[in-house]
Amino acid sequence: MRYEIRVTDGLDGSWSAWFDGMEITTEAGGVTLIAGDVTDQAALHGLLARVRDLALPLLSVQRIGPPYGDRAG
């Protein structure tokens, strides 16, 4: 499944490897979006543990659909 995790801290793309290759972008207002495919719930919990370990204020976690390669169209 594809997930979006939003935090309120200024991470940049160099943190992608720390978050298992997830895409990291900065949105307006200092919000950081961490997005990408997550293989299972254990992997999602691992990503959230990394957010916690960095003491990043968590704004939201949202499942946005199937993995990118599985989308019809």
PyMOL commands that set and color helices and strands:
alter all, ss='L'
color gray80, all
select helices_A, chain A and resi 13-15+28-30+41-53+68-70
alter helices_A, ss='H'
color red, helices_A
select strands_A, chain A and resi 2-7+23-26+32-37+58-65
alter strands_A, ss='S'
color yellow, strands_A
deselect
rebuild
show_as cartoon
